[in-house]
Amino acid sequence: MTQRAIRYGATEDEKALYLDLVKKHGSPLLVISREKLLQQYNTLKQQLPGVALYYAIKAFPYPAIIEILDKAGACFDVASAGEIDLLQAQHISGRRTIHTHPIKKDAEIRAALRGGSTTFVVDNIDELKKLLPYRQRIGVLLRVSFRSETTQIDLSRKFGCSPDSVIELVEQASALGAHIRGLSFHVGSQSTLPKAHVEAIERCSQIINDAAAINPNPMDILDIGGGFPVSYNFEDMDNEAYFTPIREAIKQYVPDGIRVIAEPGRYLIAPAVTAISSVSGKAKRGDYQWYYLDDGVYGSYSGQIFDHACYPLQILNDEAQREVAILAGPTCDSIDIIAEDIELPKLEEGDLVIGHMMGAYTYATSTQFNSLSGASIIVI
Ligand SMILES: Cc1ncc(COP(=O)(O)O)c(C=O)c1O
């Protein structure tokens, strides 16, 4: 099990900021930092020059995030009609999207076409056949399955064709009158070593070259997916060490004339969001001091269940005297526990608990269980 990172204490500026935000907006809160989001976007642009970035909206589907990234020049990865609606509400052209869900109903395809999407992903012939009626208006990518040994969230079992089957699928597509414009992959989310991307880029590049030999219409897109990791332990990520091998693999293996794109979700948004919750009540049960917060795993901390994340926590009080405690969420369910067996200084009702790196797959998977309205979202 991942070790929980806890920071005790805060600078006076941090304390003032958190207290002021709660005074103005109440608790619980999810605070989006415009500056941090742009910093993540610009770092990724620098680390992967020439790679077009399509923000994976599913990570945190929220208008202000879309607006900030839109102004910064990002494109968008969509996987449902609802995500397309979010873009349309901001008059963002569907031409700046890629529809990445490999399995979809015709109604979803039509909604995406109405929204202006022109690039779609499939991973088998039955799904390709669904796109045939629209083939004059769209480009199709084939999703190939690769698994990162270090990934926290495996996506290779549910989606993607095997690398060995690509050429046959390209031939079948061609026999049906459809053109495969490129390949896509996703090595899994929170893939902590660059090796998975490097190997997938090398293999896809070989396949693109092999396909060119049998296909008069060569491929021109390679989508290297998301999966880029963030640090959940208060340590700065070594971007240079992580991205250099990926950058070099693109340079070394990807054939000329191929447009490389990526679909980052977590890397862009995780560090840009901070959760602020407060103690609603407490109880001593056996050896444990329980603190009940106004946010939990049915709310912003839902990623602890669905995303296997272990968010770093900050307690503003840095008193050295601590006791073994449990931080629980506000619902009536006993699974709603954020952290167990952690050392905490004495907390009082109203004290704040801060969750860091809370942007990816948090709000996105939160529920209204117990009819709780959940954290308010603000942008600073
Ligand atoms: C197709 C696709 N693209 C992009 C992403 C974003 O991945 P990440 O958040 O790891 O960057 C996901 C995540 O599930 C995905 O399924």
The ligand as a MOL file (V3000), in Angstrom:
LIG
                    3D

  0  0  0     0  0            999 V3000
M  V30 BEGIN CTAB
M  V30 COUNTS 16 16 0 0 0
M  V30 BEGIN ATOM
M  V30 1 C -8.1960 7.5410 -23.8820 0
M  V30 2 C -7.5890 8.2970 -22.7580 0
M  V30 3 N -6.8220 9.3630 -23.0310 0
M  V30 4 C -6.2600 10.1050 -22.0490 0
M  V30 5 C -6.4620 9.7850 -20.7210 0
M  V30 6 C -5.8070 10.6230 -19.6850 0
M  V30 7 O -4.8190 9.8840 -19.0500 0
M  V30 8 P -3.9040 10.5210 -17.9270 0
M  V30 9 O -4.7990 11.1860 -16.9620 0
M  V30 10 O -3.1730 9.3550 -17.3650 0
M  V30 11 O -2.9730 11.4900 -18.5860 0
M  V30 12 C -7.2380 8.6490 -20.3840 0
M  V30 13 C -7.4370 8.2700 -18.9940 0
M  V30 14 O -8.1430 7.3550 -18.6500 0
M  V30 15 C -7.8170 7.8820 -21.4230 0
M  V30 16 O -8.5830 6.8210 -21.1810 0
M  V30 END ATOM
M  V30 BEGIN BOND
M  V30 1 1 1 2
M  V30 2 1 2 3
M  V30 3 2 2 15
M  V30 4 2 3 4
M  V30 5 1 4 5
M  V30 6 1 5 6
M  V30 7 2 5 12
M  V30 8 1 6 7
M  V30 9 1 7 8
M  V30 10 2 8 9
M  V30 11 1 8 10
M  V30 12 1 8 11
M  V30 13 1 12 13
M  V30 14 1 12 15
M  V30 15 2 13 14
M  V30 16 1 15 16
M  V30 END BOND
M  V30 END CTAB
M  END
